[in-house]
Amino acid sequence: MDAKKDQLQSWVGRSERAEDTINPTPVVALTATLDHPVAPVTSGTPLPPLWHWLYFLPMHRQSEIGADGHAKRGGFLPPVPLPRRMWAGSQFEFRSPIRVGDRVARTSTIDDVTTKEGRTGKLVFVKVRHEVRCNEAVEPALVEFHDIVYREAQGPDDVVPPPQSAPSDAAWRREIVPDDVLLFRYSALTFNGHRIHYDRQYVTQVEGYPGLVVHGPLIATLLMDLLRRQLPEADVASFRFKAVRPTFDLNAFHVNGRPEADGKTIRLWASDHEGWLTMDATAVLR
């Protein structure tokens, strides 16, 4: 295992660059998917926070796709020999607006690789730093840290971590019905082939989940969308979220929010139909 750790550590510092243009069509499409009235999107319109995920899409050839629908291991990301991959969380600094019409470049770097032993076996955490620059600017408009966790396949004797109760003092609350169409549309918009989000036979029989898994980034986007619905003029400086518990398509769930006393901090969280915390997040306004 030490040799494998050393091999994975050798990926730290590896970098890649991608370029794109902030075209309006994905903005219109996600607007419709989140059930907002659709209106023309003009050049110069700022992207809402997290909507940069509609760009820099992973254009892997079909022959490069692995059994789980992701690209095969060992390209930019390290070749972690564990079958289950999940988006564990992210941290963002929104330094300046990204606007429709901008030419954008993203530099991605493997920031850290950590191997741990958890209650359900081996875990590997990979942290990726993304910097997005607009129109050849020197300073990034957005800095994002993306936390990925790899784990072993679920076994019949695995100990499931105890759930956490979600806060009960939400000032804002919205019910979300994660039907197949919503999950499909978000997968399509982000060109995400991960089968846990649309292939019920695969997700239940191979990965051992009870239903389709709601995308972590979709839940995070819905949390930020809740903030935008409540505070349309808010200028978000930073945001972080942590996935606490998987959310499945079997039941409706809620996105919740509460402004804190300082007037700048917004506590956000998602909760399932039983009231368990599934995602914990914080936004800070300028």
C-alpha positions in Angstrom: 0.0 0.0 0.0 2.9 2.4 0.7 4.1 2.0 -2.9 0.5 2.8 -4.1 0.4 5.8 -1.8 3.7 7.0 -3.3 2.3 6.5 -6.8 -0.8 8.6 -5.9 1.3 11.3 -4.3 3.3 11.7 -7.5 0.1 13.2 -9.0 0.3 16.2 -6.6 1.2 19.3 -8.7 0.0 17.9 -11.9 -1.8 20.5 -13.9 -4.0 21.0 -17.0 -5.6 23.9 -18.8 -9.0 24.2 -20.5 -10.5 27.1 -22.5 -14.1 28.0 -23.2 -16.5 30.8 -24.1 -19.4 31.8 -21.8 -22.2 31.2 -24.3 -25.8 32.1 -23.4 -27.5 28.7 -24.3 -26.3 26.8 -21.2 -27.5 29.7 -19.0 -31.0 29.6 -20.6 -31.1 25.8 -20.2 -30.2 25.9 -16.5 -32.6 28.7 -15.9 -35.4 26.5 -17.3 -34.2 23.4 -15.4 -34.3 25.4 -12.1 -37.9 26.4 -13.0 -37.2 30.2 -13.4 -39.0 32.1 -16.2 -36.9 32.0 -19.3 -35.8 35.4 -20.7 -33.2 36.4 -23.3 -29.6 36.3 -22.0 -27.5 39.1 -23.4 -23.7 39.6 -23.6 -22.3 40.9 -20.4 -24.9 39.2 -18.1 -23.0 37.9 -15.0 -23.1 34.2 -14.3 -24.8 33.3 -11.0 -22.5 31.6 -8.5 -21.7 28.0 -9.4 -23.0 28.3 -13.0 -19.4 28.1 -14.3 -20.0 24.3 -13.9 -21.9 24.6 -17.2 -18.6 25.2 -19.0 -15.2 23.4 -19.3 -17.1 20.2 -19.9 -15.2 16.9 -19.9 -15.1 16.0 -23.6 -13.6 12.5 -23.3 -13.9 10.1 -26.2 -16.4 7.3 -25.8 -13.5 4.8 -25.8 -12.0 6.6 -22.8 -15.0 6.1 -20.6 -14.8 3.6 -17.7 -17.5 1.2 -16.3 -18.9 3.9 -14.0 -19.4 6.4 -16.8 -16.5 8.6 -15.7 -13.3 8.8 -17.7 -10.9 5.9 -17.0 -8.5 6.5 -14.2 -5.0 7.8 -14.7 -5.4 10.8 -16.9 -5.4 14.2 -15.1 -6.8 12.6 -11.9 -4.7 9.9 -10.1 -5.4 6.3 -10.8 -7.1 5.6 -7.5 -7.9 1.8 -7.3 -11.2 2.2 -5.5 -14.6 1.8 -7.3 -16.8 4.5 -5.8 -16.2 8.1 -6.5 -18.2 11.0 -5.0 -18.0 14.8 -4.9 -17.3 15.4 -1.2 -17.4 19.2 -1.2 -16.0 22.5 -2.5 -14.8 25.9 -1.4 -15.1 29.0 -3.7 -13.8 32.6 -3.8 -15.8 34.7 -6.2 -13.3 37.5 -6.9 -14.9 39.2 -9.9 -17.8 38.5 -12.2 -17.7 36.0 -15.1 -20.0 37.3 -17.8 -21.7 35.9 -20.9 -19.4 36.5 -23.8 -16.2 36.2 -21.8 -13.4 34.0 -23.1 -12.3 32.0 -20.1 -9.4 29.7 -19.2 -9.3 27.3 -16.3 -6.1 26.0 -14.8 -6.6 22.9 -12.7 -3.9 21.5 -10.4 -3.9 18.4 -8.1 -3.4 20.2 -4.8 -3.3 17.1 -2.4 -3.9 13.4 -2.3 -4.6 11.8 1.1 -5.2 8.1 2.0 -7.1 7.2 5.1 -8.8 4.3 6.8 -12.5 4.9 7.5 -15.3 2.8 9.1 -16.1 1.3 5.7 -12.5 0.7 4.6 -9.9 2.6 2.6 -10.6 6.2 1.5 -8.7 8.4 -0.8 -9.3 12.1 -0.9 -8.1 14.2 -3.8 -8.2 18.0 -3.7 -8.1 19.9 -7.0 -7.6 23.6 -7.3 -9.3 25.4 -10.2 -8.5 29.0 -11.2 -10.7 30.6 -13.8 -9.5 33.7 -15.7 -11.5 35.9 -18.0 -10.3 37.5 -21.2 -6.6 36.7 -20.5 -6.6 38.5 -17.2 -3.7 37.9 -14.9 -5.8 37.4 -11.7 -8.4 34.7 -11.5 -12.1 35.7 -11.3 -12.8 32.5 -9.4 -10.8 30.1 -7.3 -12.4 26.8 -6.5 -11.1 23.8 -4.4 -12.9 20.6 -5.3 -12.8 17.7 -2.9 -13.2 14.2 -4.4 -13.5 11.0 -2.3 -12.9 7.5 -3.5 -14.1 4.5 -1.4 -14.4 0.8 -1.5 -17.6 -0.9 -2.8 -20.3 -1.2 -0.1 -20.3 -4.6 1.7 -23.1 -6.3 3.6 -21.4 -5.8 7.0 -20.5 -2.1 6.5 -21.2 0.2 9.4 -23.3 3.1 8.2 -22.3 6.4 9.9 -25.1 7.7 12.1 -27.2 10.5 10.5 -27.2 14.1 11.8 -30.4 16.0 12.4 -30.7 19.0 10.2 -31.3 22.4 11.9 -34.9 23.2 12.5 -34.7 27.0 12.4 -34.8 27.7 8.7 -35.9 31.1 7.6 -36.1 29.9 4.0 -37.2 26.5 2.9 -38.0 25.0 -0.5 -39.1 21.5 -1.4 -37.3 19.8 -4.3 -38.6 16.7 -6.2 -35.6 15.0 -7.7 -37.3 13.1 -10.5 -35.5 11.3 -13.3 -36.0 14.3 -15.6 -34.3 16.8 -13.3 -31.3 14.5 -12.8 -31.1 13.7 -16.5 -31.2 17.4 -17.5 -28.5 18.3 -15.0 -26.3 15.4 -16.1 -26.8 16.6 -19.7 -26.0 20.2 -19.0 -22.8 19.3 -17.3 -22.0 16.4 -19.7 -21.7 14.1 -16.7 -21.8 10.5 -17.7 -21.6 9.1 -14.1 -24.1 6.3 -14.1 -25.2 6.7 -10.5 -27.3 9.6 -11.6 -29.4 7.9 -14.3 -28.8 4.2 -14.5 -31.0 2.6 -11.8 -29.9 -1.0 -12.5 -26.2 0.0 -12.2 -26.6 2.2 -9.1 -28.6 -0.4 -7.1 -26.9 -3.6 -8.3 -23.3 -2.6 -8.8 -22.8 0.3 -6.3 -25.3 -0.8 -3.8 -27.3 2.4 -3.4 -31.1 2.3 -2.9 -31.9 4.7 -5.8 -30.4 7.2 -8.2 -28.0 9.6 -6.5 -28.8 13.3 -6.7 -25.7 15.2 -7.9 -23.9 17.0 -5.1 -23.2 20.0 -7.4 -26.9 20.1 -8.2 -27.8 20.3 -4.5 -25.2 23.0 -4.0 -26.6 24.9 -7.0 -30.1 24.6 -5.5 -28.8 26.0 -2.2 -27.3 29.0 -4.0 -30.5 29.3 -6.1 -32.5 29.5 -2.8 -30.3 32.4 -1.7 -30.8 34.2 -5.0 -34.6 33.7 -4.8 -34.6 35.3 -1.3 -31.9 37.9 -1.9 -31.8 38.7 -5.6 -29.3 41.5 -5.2 -26.8 39.6 -3.0 -23.2 39.7 -4.0 -21.6 36.5 -2.9 -17.9 36.7 -2.0 -17.3 33.1 -0.9 -19.2 29.8 -0.6 -18.3 26.4 0.8 -20.3 23.2 1.0 -19.8 19.7 2.4 -21.7 16.6 1.4 -22.8 14.9 4.6 -25.2 12.1 3.4 -26.3 10.9 0.0 -29.6 12.1 -1.4 -31.6 9.7 -3.5 -34.5 10.2 -6.0 -36.9 8.1 -3.9 -38.3 11.1 -1.9 -38.5 14.9 -2.0 -35.9 16.8 -0.1 -35.6 20.4 1.1 -33.1 23.2 0.7 -33.0 25.6 3.6 -31.3 28.8 4.6 -30.9 31.3 7.4 -29.2 34.7 7.5 -26.9 35.1 10.5 -26.8 38.1 12.8 -23.7 39.7 11.2 -25.7 40.4 8.0 -23.2 38.8 5.7 -23.1 35.1 6.6 -25.9 32.9 5.2 -26.2 29.4 6.6 -27.5 27.0 4.0 -28.3 23.3 4.3 -30.1 20.4 2.6 -32.3 17.9 4.4 -33.9 14.7 3.4 -37.5 13.6 3.9 -36.7 12.2 7.3 -35.1 15.5 8.5 -31.5 14.3 8.3 -28.8 16.7 7.2 -27.5 15.9 3.7 -25.4 18.9 2.8 -24.0 21.7 5.0 -23.0 25.0 3.4 -22.1 28.6 4.2 -22.1 31.7 1.9 -20.5 35.0 2.8 -21.8 38.2 1.1 -19.7 41.3 0.4 
